[in-house]
Amino acid sequence: MTPEEDAAITADALADPDNPPIEDDAEFMTWEEAQARLKGRTQVALEHDVVERFRRAGDDWRERIDAILREAAPAE
């Protein structure tokens, strides 16, 4: 590609109102983070042994962790 062709393509792309350029300071998230946000969830790092104790106590381990954290969370 010649510099002139590159310049023409760049000018066309910048003139497209349906495709604005990405800002230099734009922040991106991983696919997993995007999926979690769509599901109304976020990721929290927990110690492996703690999670394993909850898992061994039953399949509802996520719900039980949520309930404990809700109870321990500061009042709004």
PDB file of N, H, CA, C and O in Angstrom:
ATOM      1  N   MET A   1       0.850  -1.164   0.000  1.00  0.00           N
ATOM      2  CA  MET A   1       0.000   0.000   0.000  1.00  0.00           C
ATOM      3  C   MET A   1       0.903   1.236   0.000  1.00  0.00           C
ATOM      4  O   MET A   1       1.879   1.308   0.747  1.00  0.00           O
ATOM      5  N   THR A   2       0.570   2.171  -0.821  1.00  0.00           N
ATOM      6  H   THR A   2      -0.223   2.113  -1.428  1.00  0.00           H
ATOM      7  CA  THR A   2       1.358   3.405  -0.881  1.00  0.00           C
ATOM      8  C   THR A   2       0.906   4.350   0.219  1.00  0.00           C
ATOM      9  O   THR A   2      -0.204   4.211   0.733  1.00  0.00           O
ATOM     10  N   PRO A   3       1.745   5.307   0.589  1.00  0.00           N
ATOM     11  CA  PRO A   3       1.335   6.295   1.596  1.00  0.00           C
ATOM     12  C   PRO A   3       0.082   7.069   1.169  1.00  0.00           C
ATOM     13  O   PRO A   3      -0.740   7.440   2.007  1.00  0.00           O
ATOM     14  N   GLU A   4      -0.057   7.308  -0.127  1.00  0.00           N
ATOM     15  H   GLU A   4       0.610   7.008  -0.808  1.00  0.00           H
ATOM     16  CA  GLU A   4      -1.233   8.026  -0.615  1.00  0.00           C
ATOM     17  C   GLU A   4      -2.506   7.195  -0.430  1.00  0.00           C
ATOM     18  O   GLU A   4      -3.543   7.716  -0.022  1.00  0.00           O
ATOM     19  N   GLU A   5      -2.413   5.889  -0.736  1.00  0.00           N
ATOM     20  H   GLU A   5      -1.570   5.465  -1.067  1.00  0.00           H
ATOM     21  CA  GLU A   5      -3.564   5.008  -0.544  1.00  0.00           C
ATOM     22  C   GLU A   5      -3.937   4.913   0.934  1.00  0.00           C
ATOM     23  O   GLU A   5      -5.115   4.942   1.291  1.00  0.00           O
ATOM     24  N   ASP A   6      -2.932   4.801   1.774  1.00  0.00           N
ATOM     25  H   ASP A   6      -1.976   4.778   1.483  1.00  0.00           H
ATOM     26  CA  ASP A   6      -3.171   4.742   3.211  1.00  0.00           C
ATOM     27  C   ASP A   6      -3.848   6.025   3.685  1.00  0.00           C
ATOM     28  O   ASP A   6      -4.791   5.971   4.475  1.00  0.00           O
ATOM     29  N   ALA A   7      -3.380   7.162   3.216  1.00  0.00           N
ATOM     30  H   ALA A   7      -2.614   7.206   2.575  1.00  0.00           H
ATOM     31  CA  ALA A   7      -3.970   8.439   3.598  1.00  0.00           C
ATOM     32  C   ALA A   7      -5.423   8.544   3.132  1.00  0.00           C
ATOM     33  O   ALA A   7      -6.271   9.059   3.861  1.00  0.00           O
ATOM     34  N   ALA A   8      -5.710   8.064   1.939  1.00  0.00           N
ATOM     35  H   ALA A   8      -5.021   7.645   1.347  1.00  0.00           H
ATOM     36  CA  ALA A   8      -7.075   8.108   1.423  1.00  0.00           C
ATOM     37  C   ALA A   8      -7.999   7.219   2.245  1.00  0.00           C
ATOM     38  O   ALA A   8      -9.120   7.615   2.565  1.00  0.00           O
ATOM     39  N   ILE A   9      -7.537   6.028   2.585  1.00  0.00           N
ATOM     40  H   ILE A   9      -6.627   5.707   2.325  1.00  0.00           H
ATOM     41  CA  ILE A   9      -8.348   5.115   3.401  1.00  0.00           C
ATOM     42  C   ILE A   9      -8.584   5.720   4.775  1.00  0.00           C
ATOM     43  O   ILE A   9      -9.703   5.676   5.286  1.00  0.00           O
ATOM     44  N   THR A  10      -7.547   6.283   5.378  1.00  0.00           N
ATOM     45  H   THR A  10      -6.638   6.319   4.963  1.00  0.00           H
ATOM     46  CA  THR A  10      -7.678   6.902   6.697  1.00  0.00           C
ATOM     47  C   THR A  10      -8.647   8.077   6.648  1.00  0.00           C
ATOM     48  O   THR A  10      -9.474   8.224   7.548  1.00  0.00           O
ATOM     49  N   ALA A  11      -8.565   8.913   5.621  1.00  0.00           N
ATOM     50  H   ALA A  11      -7.894   8.793   4.890  1.00  0.00           H
ATOM     51  CA  ALA A  11      -9.471  10.055   5.484  1.00  0.00           C
ATOM     52  C   ALA A  11     -10.909   9.580   5.351  1.00  0.00           C
ATOM     53  O   ALA A  11     -11.807  10.156   5.967  1.00  0.00           O
ATOM     54  N   ASP A  12     -11.144   8.543   4.560  1.00  0.00           N
ATOM     55  H   ASP A  12     -10.415   8.075   4.060  1.00  0.00           H
ATOM     56  CA  ASP A  12     -12.499   7.995   4.417  1.00  0.00           C
ATOM     57  C   ASP A  12     -13.029   7.456   5.744  1.00  0.00           C
ATOM     58  O   ASP A  12     -14.188   7.673   6.097  1.00  0.00           O
ATOM     59  N   ALA A  13     -12.169   6.754   6.467  1.00  0.00           N
ATOM     60  H   ALA A  13     -11.228   6.578   6.181  1.00  0.00           H
ATOM     61  CA  ALA A  13     -12.588   6.193   7.757  1.00  0.00           C
ATOM     62  C   ALA A  13     -12.918   7.301   8.748  1.00  0.00           C
ATOM     63  O   ALA A  13     -13.905   7.199   9.477  1.00  0.00           O
ATOM     64  N   LEU A  14     -12.116   8.347   8.788  1.00  0.00           N
ATOM     65  H   LEU A  14     -11.314   8.430   8.196  1.00  0.00           H
ATOM     66  CA  LEU A  14     -12.369   9.452   9.716  1.00  0.00           C
ATOM     67  C   LEU A  14     -13.626  10.235   9.354  1.00  0.00           C
ATOM     68  O   LEU A  14     -14.249  10.842  10.226  1.00  0.00           O
ATOM     69  N   ALA A  15     -14.004  10.228   8.083  1.00  0.00           N
ATOM     70  H   ALA A  15     -13.498   9.735   7.375  1.00  0.00           H
ATOM     71  CA  ALA A  15     -15.199  10.951   7.635  1.00  0.00           C
ATOM     72  C   ALA A  15     -16.482  10.156   7.848  1.00  0.00           C
ATOM     73  O   ALA A  15     -17.571  10.693   7.646  1.00  0.00           O
ATOM     74  N   ASP A  16     -16.383   8.896   8.248  1.00  0.00           N
ATOM     75  H   ASP A  16     -15.498   8.460   8.412  1.00  0.00           H
ATOM     76  CA  ASP A  16     -17.547   8.030   8.419  1.00  0.00           C
ATOM     77  C   ASP A  16     -18.192   8.291   9.783  1.00  0.00           C
ATOM     78  O   ASP A  16     -17.605   7.942  10.807  1.00  0.00           O
ATOM     79  N   PRO A  17     -19.397   8.903   9.824  1.00  0.00           N
ATOM     80  CA  PRO A  17     -20.028   9.217  11.110  1.00  0.00           C
ATOM     81  C   PRO A  17     -20.489   7.979  11.883  1.00  0.00           C
ATOM     82  O   PRO A  17     -20.720   8.057  13.090  1.00  0.00           O
ATOM     83  N   ASP A  18     -20.622   6.858  11.212  1.00  0.00           N
ATOM     84  H   ASP A  18     -20.435   6.795  10.232  1.00  0.00           H
ATOM     85  CA  ASP A  18     -21.042   5.630  11.881  1.00  0.00           C
ATOM     86  C   ASP A  18     -19.871   4.851  12.460  1.00  0.00           C
ATOM     87  O   ASP A  18     -20.068   3.805  13.078  1.00  0.00           O
ATOM     88  N   ASN A  19     -18.678   5.340  12.270  1.00  0.00           N
ATOM     89  H   ASN A  19     -18.518   6.190  11.768  1.00  0.00           H
ATOM     90  CA  ASN A  19     -17.492   4.619  12.723  1.00  0.00           C
ATOM     91  C   ASN A  19     -16.471   5.610  13.268  1.00  0.00           C
ATOM     92  O   ASN A  19     -15.428   5.820  12.650  1.00  0.00           O
ATOM     93  N   PRO A  20     -16.758   6.228  14.427  1.00  0.00           N
ATOM     94  CA  PRO A  20     -15.827   7.221  14.963  1.00  0.00           C
ATOM     95  C   PRO A  20     -14.507   6.557  15.378  1.00  0.00           C
ATOM     96  O   PRO A  20     -14.484   5.378  15.733  1.00  0.00           O
ATOM     97  N   PRO A  21     -13.421   7.318  15.330  1.00  0.00           N
ATOM     98  CA  PRO A  21     -12.135   6.737  15.719  1.00  0.00           C
ATOM     99  C   PRO A  21     -12.095   6.443  17.216  1.00  0.00           C
ATOM    100  O   PRO A  21     -12.793   7.080  18.006  1.00  0.00           O
ATOM    101  N   ILE A  22     -11.281   5.488  17.585  1.00  0.00           N
ATOM    102  H   ILE A  22     -10.715   4.971  16.943  1.00  0.00           H
ATOM    103  CA  ILE A  22     -11.093   5.138  18.993  1.00  0.00           C
ATOM    104  C   ILE A  22     -10.096   6.124  19.594  1.00  0.00           C
ATOM    105  O   ILE A  22      -9.030   6.373  19.030  1.00  0.00           O
ATOM    106  N   GLU A  23     -10.457   6.674  20.731  1.00  0.00           N
ATOM    107  H   GLU A  23     -11.322   6.472  21.189  1.00  0.00           H
ATOM    108  CA  GLU A  23      -9.574   7.624  21.406  1.00  0.00           C
ATOM    109  C   GLU A  23      -8.304   6.918  21.871  1.00  0.00           C
ATOM    110  O   GLU A  23      -8.326   5.725  22.174  1.00  0.00           O
ATOM    111  N   ASP A  24      -7.203   7.656  21.927  1.00  0.00           N
ATOM    112  H   ASP A  24      -7.185   8.625  21.681  1.00  0.00           H
ATOM    113  CA  ASP A  24      -5.929   7.074  22.345  1.00  0.00           C
ATOM    114  C   ASP A  24      -5.975   6.550  23.783  1.00  0.00           C
ATOM    115  O   ASP A  24      -5.285   5.585  24.110  1.00  0.00           O
ATOM    116  N   ASP A  25      -6.783   7.180  24.646  1.00  0.00           N
ATOM    117  H   ASP A  25      -7.343   7.965  24.381  1.00  0.00           H
ATOM    118  CA  ASP A  25      -6.844   6.773  26.050  1.00  0.00           C
ATOM    119  C   ASP A  25      -8.031   5.851  26.349  1.00  0.00           C
ATOM    120  O   ASP A  25      -8.399   5.670  27.510  1.00  0.00           O
ATOM    121  N   ALA A  26      -8.625   5.273  25.312  1.00  0.00           N
ATOM    122  H   ALA A  26      -8.326   5.419  24.369  1.00  0.00           H
ATOM    123  CA  ALA A  26      -9.767   4.380  25.504  1.00  0.00           C
ATOM    124  C   ALA A  26      -9.348   3.149  26.303  1.00  0.00           C
ATOM    125  O   ALA A  26      -8.258   2.608  26.118  1.00  0.00           O
ATOM    126  N   GLU A  27     -10.243   2.720  27.198  1.00  0.00           N
ATOM    127  H   GLU A  27     -11.128   3.159  27.348  1.00  0.00           H
ATOM    128  CA  GLU A  27      -9.989   1.527  27.997  1.00  0.00           C
ATOM    129  C   GLU A  27     -10.907   0.414  27.515  1.00  0.00           C
ATOM    130  O   GLU A  27     -12.069   0.650  27.187  1.00  0.00           O
ATOM    131  N   PHE A  28     -10.379  -0.784  27.478  1.00  0.00           N
ATOM    132  H   PHE A  28      -9.434  -0.976  27.744  1.00  0.00           H
ATOM    133  CA  PHE A  28     -11.131  -1.932  26.996  1.00  0.00           C
ATOM    134  C   PHE A  28     -11.247  -2.973  28.096  1.00  0.00           C
ATOM    135  O   PHE A  28     -10.425  -3.020  29.011  1.00  0.00           O
ATOM    136  N   MET A  29     -12.267  -3.800  27.999  1.00  0.00           N
ATOM    137  H   MET A  29     -12.935  -3.762  27.256  1.00  0.00           H
ATOM    138  CA  MET A  29     -12.428  -4.894  28.953  1.00  0.00           C
ATOM    139  C   MET A  29     -12.328  -6.217  28.204  1.00  0.00           C
ATOM    140  O   MET A  29     -12.484  -6.283  26.985  1.00  0.00           O
ATOM    141  N   THR A  30     -12.066  -7.254  28.967  1.00  0.00           N
ATOM    142  H   THR A  30     -11.940  -7.201  29.958  1.00  0.00           H
ATOM    143  CA  THR A  30     -11.984  -8.580  28.368  1.00  0.00           C
ATOM    144  C   THR A  30     -13.386  -9.077  28.027  1.00  0.00           C
ATOM    145  O   THR A  30     -14.382  -8.532  28.504  1.00  0.00           O
ATOM    146  N   TRP A  31     -13.451 -10.105  27.206  1.00  0.00           N
ATOM    147  H   TRP A  31     -12.642 -10.548  26.818  1.00  0.00           H
ATOM    148  CA  TRP A  31     -14.729 -10.714  26.853  1.00  0.00           C
ATOM    149  C   TRP A  31     -15.438 -11.210  28.111  1.00  0.00           C
ATOM    150  O   TRP A  31     -16.652 -11.057  28.249  1.00  0.00           O
ATOM    151  N   GLU A  32     -14.671 -11.805  29.026  1.00  0.00           N
ATOM    152  H   GLU A  32     -13.685 -11.929  28.913  1.00  0.00           H
ATOM    153  CA  GLU A  32     -15.255 -12.331  30.258  1.00  0.00           C
ATOM    154  C   GLU A  32     -15.859 -11.202  31.095  1.00  0.00           C
ATOM    155  O   GLU A  32     -16.944 -11.360  31.655  1.00  0.00           O
ATOM    156  N   GLU A  33     -15.167 -10.067  31.181  1.00  0.00           N
ATOM    157  H   GLU A  33     -14.286  -9.938  30.726  1.00  0.00           H
ATOM    158  CA  GLU A  33     -15.705  -8.933  31.932  1.00  0.00           C
ATOM    159  C   GLU A  33     -16.992  -8.411  31.300  1.00  0.00           C
ATOM    160  O   GLU A  33     -17.940  -8.074  32.009  1.00  0.00           O
ATOM    161  N   ALA A  34     -17.027  -8.345  29.986  1.00  0.00           N
ATOM    162  H   ALA A  34     -16.257  -8.619  29.410  1.00  0.00           H
ATOM    163  CA  ALA A  34     -18.228  -7.878  29.299  1.00  0.00           C
ATOM    164  C   ALA A  34     -19.398  -8.822  29.555  1.00  0.00           C
ATOM    165  O   ALA A  34     -20.512  -8.366  29.812  1.00  0.00           O
ATOM    166  N   GLN A  35     -19.164 -10.109  29.490  1.00  0.00           N
ATOM    167  H   GLN A  35     -18.259 -10.479  29.281  1.00  0.00           H
ATOM    168  CA  GLN A  35     -20.226 -11.077  29.738  1.00  0.00           C
ATOM    169  C   GLN A  35     -20.721 -10.995  31.173  1.00  0.00           C
ATOM    170  O   GLN A  35     -21.923 -11.083  31.424  1.00  0.00           O
ATOM    171  N   ALA A  36     -19.798 -10.826  32.115  1.00  0.00           N
ATOM    172  H   ALA A  36     -18.822 -10.754  31.911  1.00  0.00           H
ATOM    173  CA  ALA A  36     -20.182 -10.713  33.522  1.00  0.00           C
ATOM    174  C   ALA A  36     -21.046  -9.475  33.747  1.00  0.00           C
ATOM    175  O   ALA A  36     -22.030  -9.536  34.484  1.00  0.00           O
ATOM    176  N   ARG A  37     -20.694  -8.367  33.129  1.00  0.00           N
ATOM    177  H   ARG A  37     -19.895  -8.318  32.530  1.00  0.00           H
ATOM    178  CA  ARG A  37     -21.499  -7.151  33.281  1.00  0.00           C
ATOM    179  C   ARG A  37     -22.893  -7.339  32.700  1.00  0.00           C
ATOM    180  O   ARG A  37     -23.871  -6.848  33.264  1.00  0.00           O
ATOM    181  N   LEU A  38     -22.991  -8.039  31.585  1.00  0.00           N
ATOM    182  H   LEU A  38     -22.197  -8.437  31.127  1.00  0.00           H
ATOM    183  CA  LEU A  38     -24.301  -8.289  31.003  1.00  0.00           C
ATOM    184  C   LEU A  38     -25.160  -9.139  31.921  1.00  0.00           C
ATOM    185  O   LEU A  38     -26.384  -9.004  31.933  1.00  0.00           O
ATOM    186  N   LYS A  39     -24.540  -9.998  32.675  1.00  0.00           N
ATOM    187  H   LYS A  39     -23.546 -10.108  32.665  1.00  0.00           H
ATOM    188  CA  LYS A  39     -25.265 -10.867  33.595  1.00  0.00           C
ATOM    189  C   LYS A  39     -25.457 -10.206  34.958  1.00  0.00           C
ATOM    190  O   LYS A  39     -26.051 -10.806  35.853  1.00  0.00           O
ATOM    191  N   GLY A  40     -24.967  -8.983  35.128  1.00  0.00           N
ATOM    192  H   GLY A  40     -24.485  -8.495  34.400  1.00  0.00           H
ATOM    193  CA  GLY A  40     -25.099  -8.289  36.403  1.00  0.00           C
ATOM    194  C   GLY A  40     -24.134  -8.817  37.447  1.00  0.00           C
ATOM    195  O   GLY A  40     -24.418  -8.753  38.643  1.00  0.00           O
ATOM    196  N   ARG A  41     -23.011  -9.334  37.013  1.00  0.00           N
ATOM    197  H   ARG A  41     -22.781  -9.386  36.042  1.00  0.00           H
ATOM    198  CA  ARG A  41     -22.035  -9.902  37.937  1.00  0.00           C
ATOM    199  C   ARG A  41     -20.689  -9.231  37.758  1.00  0.00           C
ATOM    200  O   ARG A  41     -20.431  -8.556  36.760  1.00  0.00           O
ATOM    201  N   THR A  42     -19.850  -9.431  38.737  1.00  0.00           N
ATOM    202  H   THR A  42     -20.059  -9.979  39.547  1.00  0.00           H
ATOM    203  CA  THR A  42     -18.478  -8.980  38.661  1.00  0.00           C
ATOM    204  C   THR A  42     -17.589 -10.079  39.212  1.00  0.00           C
ATOM    205  O   THR A  42     -18.073 -11.017  39.845  1.00  0.00           O
ATOM    206  N   GLN A  43     -16.313  -9.968  38.977  1.00  0.00           N
ATOM    207  H   GLN A  43     -15.920  -9.205  38.463  1.00  0.00           H
ATOM    208  CA  GLN A  43     -15.389 -10.984  39.468  1.00  0.00           C
ATOM    209  C   GLN A  43     -14.713 -10.488  40.738  1.00  0.00           C
ATOM    210  O   GLN A  43     -14.348  -9.317  40.845  1.00  0.00           O
ATOM    211  N   VAL A  44     -14.553 -11.385  41.689  1.00  0.00           N
ATOM    212  H   VAL A  44     -14.850 -12.336  41.602  1.00  0.00           H
ATOM    213  CA  VAL A  44     -13.870 -11.087  42.940  1.00  0.00           C
ATOM    214  C   VAL A  44     -12.847 -12.182  43.167  1.00  0.00           C
ATOM    215  O   VAL A  44     -13.136 -13.364  42.982  1.00  0.00           O
ATOM    216  N   ALA A  45     -11.665 -11.788  43.564  1.00  0.00           N
ATOM    217  H   ALA A  45     -11.430 -10.827  43.714  1.00  0.00           H
ATOM    218  CA  ALA A  45     -10.622 -12.776  43.848  1.00  0.00           C
ATOM    219  C   ALA A  45     -10.798 -13.287  45.275  1.00  0.00           C
ATOM    220  O   ALA A  45     -10.729 -12.514  46.231  1.00  0.00           O
ATOM    221  N   LEU A  46     -11.024 -14.579  45.411  1.00  0.00           N
ATOM    222  H   LEU A  46     -11.080 -15.206  44.635  1.00  0.00           H
ATOM    223  CA  LEU A  46     -11.150 -15.216  46.716  1.00  0.00           C
ATOM    224  C   LEU A  46     -10.071 -16.282  46.833  1.00  0.00           C
ATOM    225  O   LEU A  46      -9.623 -16.839  45.832  1.00  0.00           O
ATOM    226  N   GLU A  47      -9.670 -16.552  48.034  1.00  0.00           N
ATOM    227  H   GLU A  47     -10.034 -16.100  48.848  1.00  0.00           H
ATOM    228  CA  GLU A  47      -8.681 -17.595  48.259  1.00  0.00           C
ATOM    229  C   GLU A  47      -9.267 -18.941  47.839  1.00  0.00           C
ATOM    230  O   GLU A  47     -10.440 -19.227  48.077  1.00  0.00           O
ATOM    231  N   HIS A  48      -8.436 -19.749  47.216  1.00  0.00           N
ATOM    232  H   HIS A  48      -7.483 -19.517  47.022  1.00  0.00           H
ATOM    233  CA  HIS A  48      -8.866 -21.038  46.675  1.00  0.00           C
ATOM    234  C   HIS A  48      -9.472 -21.933  47.756  1.00  0.00           C
ATOM    235  O   HIS A  48     -10.489 -22.587  47.522  1.00  0.00           O
ATOM    236  N   ASP A  49      -8.853 -21.966  48.937  1.00  0.00           N
ATOM    237  H   ASP A  49      -8.027 -21.435  49.127  1.00  0.00           H
ATOM    238  CA  ASP A  49      -9.351 -22.858  49.984  1.00  0.00           C
ATOM    239  C   ASP A  49     -10.740 -22.447  50.475  1.00  0.00           C
ATOM    240  O   ASP A  49     -11.545 -23.300  50.849  1.00  0.00           O
ATOM    241  N   VAL A  50     -11.019 -21.142  50.475  1.00  0.00           N
ATOM    242  H   VAL A  50     -10.365 -20.449  50.171  1.00  0.00           H
ATOM    243  CA  VAL A  50     -12.339 -20.668  50.898  1.00  0.00           C
ATOM    244  C   VAL A  50     -13.402 -21.124  49.905  1.00  0.00           C
ATOM    245  O   VAL A  50     -14.446 -21.645  50.298  1.00  0.00           O
ATOM    246  N   VAL A  51     -13.131 -20.925  48.614  1.00  0.00           N
ATOM    247  H   VAL A  51     -12.283 -20.502  48.295  1.00  0.00           H
ATOM    248  CA  VAL A  51     -14.082 -21.334  47.583  1.00  0.00           C
ATOM    249  C   VAL A  51     -14.302 -22.844  47.642  1.00  0.00           C
ATOM    250  O   VAL A  51     -15.436 -23.310  47.528  1.00  0.00           O
ATOM    251  N   GLU A  52     -13.245 -23.598  47.816  1.00  0.00           N
ATOM    252  H   GLU A  52     -12.324 -23.220  47.909  1.00  0.00           H
ATOM    253  CA  GLU A  52     -13.382 -25.061  47.888  1.00  0.00           C
ATOM    254  C   GLU A  52     -14.249 -25.493  49.056  1.00  0.00           C
ATOM    255  O   GLU A  52     -15.016 -26.447  48.926  1.00  0.00           O
ATOM    256  N   ARG A  53     -14.149 -24.819  50.192  1.00  0.00           N
ATOM    257  H   ARG A  53     -13.526 -24.044  50.297  1.00  0.00           H
ATOM    258  CA  ARG A  53     -14.998 -25.167  51.337  1.00  0.00           C
ATOM    259  C   ARG A  53     -16.465 -24.945  50.999  1.00  0.00           C
ATOM    260  O   ARG A  53     -17.314 -25.761  51.357  1.00  0.00           O
ATOM    261  N   PHE A  54     -16.771 -23.850  50.314  1.00  0.00           N
ATOM    262  H   PHE A  54     -16.081 -23.187  50.023  1.00  0.00           H
ATOM    263  CA  PHE A  54     -18.152 -23.600  49.915  1.00  0.00           C
ATOM    264  C   PHE A  54     -18.614 -24.618  48.884  1.00  0.00           C
ATOM    265  O   PHE A  54     -19.743 -25.104  48.957  1.00  0.00           O
ATOM    266  N   ARG A  55     -17.762 -24.943  47.931  1.00  0.00           N
ATOM    267  H   ARG A  55     -16.846 -24.549  47.871  1.00  0.00           H
ATOM    268  CA  ARG A  55     -18.137 -25.912  46.893  1.00  0.00           C
ATOM    269  C   ARG A  55     -18.439 -27.280  47.481  1.00  0.00           C
ATOM    270  O   ARG A  55     -19.394 -27.941  47.074  1.00  0.00           O
ATOM    271  N   ARG A  56     -17.623 -27.702  48.439  1.00  0.00           N
ATOM    272  H   ARG A  56     -16.847 -27.165  48.770  1.00  0.00           H
ATOM    273  CA  ARG A  56     -17.838 -29.021  49.052  1.00  0.00           C
ATOM    274  C   ARG A  56     -19.163 -29.087  49.813  1.00  0.00           C
ATOM    275  O   ARG A  56     -19.716 -30.169  50.008  1.00  0.00           O
ATOM    276  N   ALA A  57     -19.669 -27.933  50.240  1.00  0.00           N
ATOM    277  H   ALA A  57     -19.220 -27.054  50.081  1.00  0.00           H
ATOM    278  CA  ALA A  57     -20.912 -27.904  51.018  1.00  0.00           C
ATOM    279  C   ALA A  57     -22.160 -27.922  50.149  1.00  0.00           C
ATOM    280  O   ALA A  57     -23.266 -28.014  50.682  1.00  0.00           O
ATOM    281  N   GLY A  58     -22.021 -27.838  48.811  1.00  0.00           N
ATOM    282  H   GLY A  58     -21.122 -27.764  48.378  1.00  0.00           H
ATOM    283  CA  GLY A  58     -23.199 -27.927  47.958  1.00  0.00           C
ATOM    284  C   GLY A  58     -23.096 -27.095  46.695  1.00  0.00           C
ATOM    285  O   GLY A  58     -22.284 -26.178  46.579  1.00  0.00           O
ATOM    286  N   ASP A  59     -23.971 -27.463  45.740  1.00  0.00           N
ATOM    287  H   ASP A  59     -24.631 -28.208  45.834  1.00  0.00           H
ATOM    288  CA  ASP A  59     -23.963 -26.800  44.439  1.00  0.00           C
ATOM    289  C   ASP A  59     -24.393 -25.338  44.492  1.00  0.00           C
ATOM    290  O   ASP A  59     -24.135 -24.586  43.552  1.00  0.00           O
ATOM    291  N   ASP A  60     -25.044 -24.926  45.576  1.00  0.00           N
ATOM    292  H   ASP A  60     -25.253 -25.537  46.339  1.00  0.00           H
ATOM    293  CA  ASP A  60     -25.507 -23.541  45.686  1.00  0.00           C
ATOM    294  C   ASP A  60     -24.443 -22.635  46.314  1.00  0.00           C
ATOM    295  O   ASP A  60     -24.770 -21.623  46.932  1.00  0.00           O
ATOM    296  N   TRP A  61     -23.183 -23.001  46.153  1.00  0.00           N
ATOM    297  H   TRP A  61     -22.916 -23.823  45.650  1.00  0.00           H
ATOM    298  CA  TRP A  61     -22.099 -22.282  46.824  1.00  0.00           C
ATOM    299  C   TRP A  61     -22.043 -20.804  46.442  1.00  0.00           C
ATOM    300  O   TRP A  61     -21.732 -19.968  47.290  1.00  0.00           O
ATOM    301  N   ARG A  62     -22.334 -20.466  45.198  1.00  0.00           N
ATOM    302  H   ARG A  62     -22.586 -21.145  44.509  1.00  0.00           H
ATOM    303  CA  ARG A  62     -22.305 -19.047  44.787  1.00  0.00           C
ATOM    304  C   ARG A  62     -23.378 -18.244  45.519  1.00  0.00           C
ATOM    305  O   ARG A  62     -23.125 -17.138  45.996  1.00  0.00           O
ATOM    306  N   GLU A  63     -24.564 -18.813  45.598  1.00  0.00           N
ATOM    307  H   GLU A  63     -24.769 -19.711  45.210  1.00  0.00           H
ATOM    308  CA  GLU A  63     -25.663 -18.127  46.279  1.00  0.00           C
ATOM    309  C   GLU A  63     -25.357 -17.938  47.760  1.00  0.00           C
ATOM    310  O   GLU A  63     -25.675 -16.896  48.334  1.00  0.00           O
ATOM    311  N   ARG A  64     -24.741 -18.939  48.378  1.00  0.00           N
ATOM    312  H   ARG A  64     -24.483 -19.785  47.912  1.00  0.00           H
ATOM    313  CA  ARG A  64     -24.407 -18.817  49.794  1.00  0.00           C
ATOM    314  C   ARG A  64     -23.340 -17.756  50.027  1.00  0.00           C
ATOM    315  O   ARG A  64     -23.414 -17.014  51.007  1.00  0.00           O
ATOM    316  N   ILE A  65     -22.352 -17.672  49.147  1.00  0.00           N
ATOM    317  H   ILE A  65     -22.292 -18.274  48.351  1.00  0.00           H
ATOM    318  CA  ILE A  65     -21.338 -16.616  49.266  1.00  0.00           C
ATOM    319  C   ILE A  65     -22.002 -15.247  49.091  1.00  0.00           C
ATOM    320  O   ILE A  65     -21.715 -14.324  49.854  1.00  0.00           O
ATOM    321  N   ASP A  66     -22.884 -15.104  48.099  1.00  0.00           N
ATOM    322  H   ASP A  66     -23.117 -15.853  47.479  1.00  0.00           H
ATOM    323  CA  ASP A  66     -23.598 -13.840  47.901  1.00  0.00           C
ATOM    324  C   ASP A  66     -24.364 -13.447  49.162  1.00  0.00           C
ATOM    325  O   ASP A  66     -24.311 -12.291  49.581  1.00  0.00           O
ATOM    326  N   ALA A  67     -25.073 -14.396  49.767  1.00  0.00           N
ATOM    327  H   ALA A  67     -25.116 -15.335  49.427  1.00  0.00           H
ATOM    328  CA  ALA A  67     -25.876 -14.101  50.957  1.00  0.00           C
ATOM    329  C   ALA A  67     -24.992 -13.642  52.110  1.00  0.00           C
ATOM    330  O   ALA A  67     -25.337 -12.697  52.819  1.00  0.00           O
ATOM    331  N   ILE A  68     -23.867 -14.300  52.299  1.00  0.00           N
ATOM    332  H   ILE A  68     -23.587 -15.068  51.723  1.00  0.00           H
ATOM    333  CA  ILE A  68     -22.959 -13.921  53.387  1.00  0.00           C
ATOM    334  C   ILE A  68     -22.384 -12.531  53.149  1.00  0.00           C
ATOM    335  O   ILE A  68     -22.276 -11.733  54.080  1.00  0.00           O
ATOM    336  N   LEU A  69     -22.017 -12.241  51.908  1.00  0.00           N
ATOM    337  H   LEU A  69     -22.105 -12.889  51.152  1.00  0.00           H
ATOM    338  CA  LEU A  69     -21.460 -10.919  51.598  1.00  0.00           C
ATOM    339  C   LEU A  69     -22.511  -9.832  51.732  1.00  0.00           C
ATOM    340  O   LEU A  69     -22.199  -8.736  52.197  1.00  0.00           O
ATOM    341  N   ARG A  70     -23.755 -10.106  51.336  1.00  0.00           N
ATOM    342  H   ARG A  70     -24.008 -10.996  50.958  1.00  0.00           H
ATOM    343  CA  ARG A  70     -24.818  -9.118  51.495  1.00  0.00           C
ATOM    344  C   ARG A  70     -25.027  -8.781  52.965  1.00  0.00           C
ATOM    345  O   ARG A  70     -25.195  -7.617  53.327  1.00  0.00           O
ATOM    346  N   GLU A  71     -25.014  -9.798  53.797  1.00  0.00           N
ATOM    347  H   GLU A  71     -24.878 -10.743  53.502  1.00  0.00           H
ATOM    348  CA  GLU A  71     -25.220  -9.587  55.226  1.00  0.00           C
ATOM    349  C   GLU A  71     -24.060  -8.807  55.848  1.00  0.00           C
ATOM    350  O   GLU A  71     -24.268  -7.986  56.741  1.00  0.00           O
ATOM    351  N   ALA A  72     -22.852  -9.062  55.379  1.00  0.00           N
ATOM    352  H   ALA A  72     -22.683  -9.729  54.653  1.00  0.00           H
ATOM    353  CA  ALA A  72     -21.663  -8.414  55.940  1.00  0.00           C
ATOM    354  C   ALA A  72     -21.404  -7.030  55.350  1.00  0.00           C
ATOM    355  O   ALA A  72     -20.643  -6.250  55.923  1.00  0.00           O
ATOM    356  N   ALA A  73     -22.026  -6.715  54.215  1.00  0.00           N
ATOM    357  H   ALA A  73     -22.644  -7.349  53.749  1.00  0.00           H
ATOM    358  CA  ALA A  73     -21.777  -5.429  53.553  1.00  0.00           C
ATOM    359  C   ALA A  73     -22.303  -4.276  54.400  1.00  0.00           C
ATOM    360  O   ALA A  73     -23.326  -4.405  55.071  1.00  0.00           O
ATOM    361  N   PRO A  74     -21.603  -3.157  54.363  1.00  0.00           N
ATOM    362  CA  PRO A  74     -22.082  -1.964  55.112  1.00  0.00           C
ATOM    363  C   PRO A  74     -23.451  -1.521  54.616  1.00  0.00           C
ATOM    364  O   PRO A  74     -23.786  -1.689  53.443  1.00  0.00           O
ATOM    365  N   ALA A  75     -24.234  -0.956  55.523  1.00  0.00           N
ATOM    366  H   ALA A  75     -23.962  -0.820  56.476  1.00  0.00           H
ATOM    367  CA  ALA A  75     -25.563  -0.449  55.155  1.00  0.00           C
ATOM    368  C   ALA A  75     -25.408   0.706  54.171  1.00  0.00           C
ATOM    369  O   ALA A  75     -24.407   1.423  54.184  1.00  0.00           O
ATOM    370  N   GLU A  76     -26.403   0.870  53.330  1.00  0.00           N
ATOM    371  H   GLU A  76     -27.216   0.288  53.319  1.00  0.00           H
ATOM    372  CA  GLU A  76     -26.351   1.963  52.336  1.00  0.00           C
ATOM    373  C   GLU A  76     -26.624   3.284  52.991  1.00  0.00           C
ATOM    374  O   GLU A  76     -26.624   4.317  52.322  1.00  0.00           O
TER     375      GLU A  76
END
